[in-house]
Amino acid sequence: MADDGNIGACSGFLLVMRLIFNGNFFSHFHRCVLLVALLLGATAGAAHAFDFDDVAARARKLAAEGYSKPQKNLPKALTSLSYDQYRDIRFDPAKSHWRAEGLPFELAFFHQGGFFDTPVRINELQGTAVREIRFDPSLFNYGKNNINPKELGGLGFAGFRVHYPINTPKYKDEVIVFLGASYFRAVGKGQLYGLSARGLAIDTALASGEEFPQFVEFWIRRPKPLDKELTIFALLDSPRATGAYRFTLRPGIDTVVDVKARLFLRENVTKLGIAPLTSMFYFGENHRPNIDDYRPEVHDSDGLSVHSGTGEWIWRPLVNPRRLLITSFSSTNPGGFGLMQRDRNFGNYEDLEAKYQRRPSAWIEPKGNWGAGRVELVQIPTPDETNDNVVAYWVPDTPPKPGAPLDLEYRMLWQKDSDRRPPLAWVTQTRRGHGYRLKPDDSIALFVDYDGPALRKLQPDAKVEGMVNADGNAKLLEVTTYPNEASGGWRTAIRLRRIDEKKPVELRAYLRHNNTTLSETWSYILPPE
């Protein structure tokens, strides 16, 4: 075989080698051997760490294919577990991932069982390496359950949680958990788990039924010894949508989660819910049905806060309606929205076990321009506090076409004492009901309290007006605004009469002083009686 013969794909590289080595020292065989070594070296040099674009490529590929429903793999012993039986399967903290290495973050895992009947693949990223974290029954204690760990070899994990010290450096607290569909929730310092977030909501509260996308695979970057943040990638899949997500977790007084997402639709979707939040409202001072309960209030969140693209701040107190109630606030490029827990005193709840005063608020802060759309609030009747019956999310006016990417970024703040709120004044509580009246009538009374720096600067004799508007289903009978000497803020008392009991009433109010707006807008819905 001639030294300069045709050698296909090797010829270009051999020419380079010839120029370097003058063609005098290497036979064709030795040149090819060196070429292979160079190619291997080039490949190693070109290797890159797994990142968001890798997940996005998988999501795009999935979207171009038909949907494959995840296969259930539970043995009989795990399919019929009750809620308490499932909770009796506990991960062994001594076997937490990264504990032996003394890293700042640790991972713990959830066992499959009951409702969690499909496995979620979980991978660890270290440098350019991707390694699956495999299920092992020895990581769990099965409690009183009659389960033979030897029969569980083919299972996976249902989800995972992350631990990091936020309350004391001596203990790693649970700070975020991913478990079920695309649900996750987080806490900051001094907080207890309350409301949840989701990766995506599809057709929420539509008669056609809601679709629940699922995180099917995670990649978690191994932290360095001094890291204060953790990066988590996730692949989302559902019959009509796929998505790539990057979560950058920074635990602290306010736990921050920066989210980057790229979504692809397989089919058109009627309602696409971006950055959905899910919470519980049973009853409060503004809406207390005939319930025999010693507690003044029971809820994980007491209102929806919206910072519109025009700069207006809106507060909508939550209710527990008798029928499904859907309302929304249109906006272009919103400043943010969230389901908030503003009542922070133990006396608001008097519950020594649930400690609702420590449940976090969750604030969504868009990055970049989200365009035109609406913040939608769904409130569902619930007979008790065990059901999440409140959902809020952003709906873009123009959803992406099937196959076209939708890129979004936003920041999530899990807060307690530093909730996002307007700079001047805000609503602190809404109370419904009459005080003493000599002749009770069919009117409705509402009392709205405000507080904030702008009100604290006013003199008690300042002329503050409560500007109240009602829709066509109500007649305003009385509006009075006066200082609240107990709190240092101001109160507006409203009395009205509903015209049609079968229809809702929508009210809006704010405080004004010398033609200057002092407060956020109180936006209230009286559900049909």
PEMOGI-V526517 format. One record per residue. SS is DSSP state (h for helix, s for strand, l for the rest). Layout:
# PEMOGI-V526517
ss:SS
ss:SS
This chain:
# PEMOGI-V526517
ss:l
ss:l
ss:l
ss:l
ss:l
ss:l
ss:l
ss:l
ss:l
ss:h
ss:h
ss:h
ss:h
ss:h
ss:h
ss:h
ss:h
ss:h
ss:h
ss:h
ss:h
ss:l
ss:l
ss:l
ss:l
ss:l
ss:l
ss:h
ss:h
ss:h
ss:h
ss:h
ss:h
ss:h
ss:h
ss:h
ss:h
ss:h
ss:h
ss:h
ss:h
ss:h
ss:h
ss:h
ss:h
ss:h
ss:l
ss:l
ss:l
ss:l
ss:l
ss:h
ss:h
ss:h
ss:h
ss:h
ss:h
ss:h
ss:h
ss:h
ss:h
ss:h
ss:h
ss:h
ss:l
ss:l
ss:l
ss:l
ss:l
ss:l
ss:l
ss:l
ss:l
ss:l
ss:l
ss:h
ss:h
ss:h
ss:h
ss:l
ss:l
ss:l
ss:h
ss:h
ss:h
ss:h
ss:h
ss:l
ss:l
ss:s
ss:s
ss:l
ss:h
ss:h
ss:h
ss:l
ss:s
ss:l
ss:l
ss:l
ss:l
ss:l
ss:l
ss:l
ss:l
ss:s
ss:s
ss:s
ss:s
ss:s
ss:s
ss:l
ss:s
ss:l
ss:l
ss:s
ss:l
ss:l
ss:l
ss:s
ss:s
ss:s
ss:s
ss:s
ss:s
ss:s
ss:l
ss:l
ss:s
ss:s
ss:s
ss:s
ss:l
ss:l
ss:l
ss:l
ss:h
ss:h
ss:h
ss:s
ss:s
ss:l
ss:l
ss:l
ss:l
ss:l
ss:l
ss:l
ss:h
ss:h
ss:h
ss:l
ss:l
ss:l
ss:l
ss:l
ss:s
ss:s
ss:s
ss:s
ss:s
ss:s
ss:s
ss:s
ss:s
ss:s
ss:s
ss:s
ss:l
ss:l
ss:s
ss:s
ss:s
ss:s
ss:s
ss:s
ss:s
ss:s
ss:s
ss:l
ss:l
ss:l
ss:s
ss:s
ss:s
ss:s
ss:l
ss:l
ss:l
ss:l
ss:l
ss:s
ss:l
ss:l
ss:l
ss:s
ss:s
ss:s
ss:l
ss:s
ss:s
ss:s
ss:l
ss:l
ss:l
ss:l
ss:l
ss:l
ss:l
ss:l
ss:s
ss:l
ss:l
ss:s
ss:s
ss:s
ss:s
ss:s
ss:s
ss:s
ss:s
ss:l
ss:l
ss:l
ss:l
ss:l
ss:l
ss:l
ss:l
ss:s
ss:s
ss:s
ss:s
ss:s
ss:s
ss:s
ss:s
ss:l
ss:l
ss:l
ss:s
ss:s
ss:s
ss:s
ss:s
ss:s
ss:s
ss:s
ss:s
ss:s
ss:l
ss:l
ss:l
ss:l
ss:s
ss:s
ss:s
ss:s
ss:s
ss:s
ss:s
ss:s
ss:s
ss:s
ss:s
ss:l
ss:l
ss:l
ss:l
ss:l
ss:l
ss:s
ss:s
ss:s
ss:s
ss:s
ss:s
ss:s
ss:s
ss:l
ss:s
ss:s
ss:s
ss:s
ss:l
ss:l
ss:s
ss:l
ss:l
ss:l
ss:l
ss:l
ss:l
ss:l
ss:l
ss:l
ss:l
ss:s
ss:s
ss:l
ss:l
ss:l
ss:s
ss:s
ss:s
ss:s
ss:s
ss:l
ss:l
ss:l
ss:l
ss:l
ss:s
ss:s
ss:s
ss:s
ss:s
ss:l
ss:l
ss:l
ss:l
ss:l
ss:l
ss:l
ss:s
ss:s
ss:s
ss:s
ss:s
ss:s
ss:s
ss:s
ss:l
ss:l
ss:l
ss:s
ss:s
ss:s
ss:s
ss:s
ss:l
ss:l
ss:l
ss:l
ss:l
ss:h
ss:h
ss:h
ss:l
ss:l
ss:l
ss:l
ss:l
ss:l
ss:l
ss:h
ss:h
ss:h
ss:s
ss:l
ss:s
ss:s
ss:s
ss:s
ss:s
ss:s
ss:s
ss:l
ss:l
ss:l
ss:l
ss:s
ss:s
ss:s
ss:s
ss:s
ss:s
ss:s
ss:s
ss:l
ss:l
ss:l
ss:l
ss:l
ss:l
ss:l
ss:l
ss:l
ss:l
ss:s
ss:s
ss:s
ss:s
ss:s
ss:s
ss:s
ss:l
ss:l
ss:l
ss:l
ss:l
ss:l
ss:l
ss:l
ss:l
ss:s
ss:s
ss:s
ss:s
ss:s
ss:s
ss:s
ss:s
ss:s
ss:s
ss:l
ss:l
ss:l
ss:l
ss:l
ss:l
ss:l
ss:l
ss:l
ss:l
ss:s
ss:s
ss:s
ss:s
ss:s
ss:s
ss:s
ss:l
ss:l
ss:l
ss:l
ss:l
ss:l
ss:l
ss:l
ss:l
ss:l
ss:l
ss:s
ss:s
ss:s
ss:s
ss:s
ss:s
ss:s
ss:s
ss:l
ss:h
ss:h
ss:h
ss:h
ss:l
ss:l
ss:l
ss:l
ss:l
ss:l
ss:l
ss:s
ss:s
ss:s
ss:s
ss:s
ss:s
ss:s
ss:l
ss:l
ss:l
ss:s
ss:s
ss:s
ss:s
ss:s
ss:s
ss:s
ss:s
ss:s
ss:s
ss:l
ss:l
ss:l
ss:l
ss:l
ss:l
ss:s
ss:s
ss:s
ss:s
ss:s
ss:s
ss:s
ss:s
ss:s
ss:l
ss:l
ss:l
ss:l
ss:l
ss:l
ss:s
ss:s
ss:s
ss:s
ss:s
ss:s
ss:s
ss:s
ss:s
ss:l
ss:l
ss:s
ss:s
ss:l
ss:l
ss:l
ss:s
ss:s
ss:s
ss:s
ss:s
ss:s
ss:l
ss:l
ss:l
